């Protein structure tokens, strides 16, 4: 059953609450907009910088405001491009993105403290969920997302496939040792 434009737009607002630049990057990529490569680079940079311990909490005002603005923008653009007029959609997109930006760190901290899951694994899982939810909202496959990211980053000489393999080489032994310890 096809999802409504409003539902897909709100999903994109959720993604934008998790990663402020990801919603706009996915929308621009799905629509092949001229700003696509720039937004993809910003979104990928945000995913990297978000892993640094120096980053302030995303629920702080300076980081909530861009999320809210980006949430309003992605919802407004998606609704407008698909010919749906709903005056409350953009403000709802801002509220959803800000709400997710506030709530996600609480969930992340709970998982880390209650279950003892290392923060890097939570962060990577969050990225994956955001990418899956966002790509679904704009009608793209994960293969398309990976291809667009690789193309955008090849402009600056960053081999995404090599990085992905290096991360997998480091994460897989840890995952295997965790699995072996639970037997």
Order of alpha helices (4+ residues) and beta strands (2+ residues): alpha-alpha-alpha-alpha-alpha-alpha-alpha-alpha
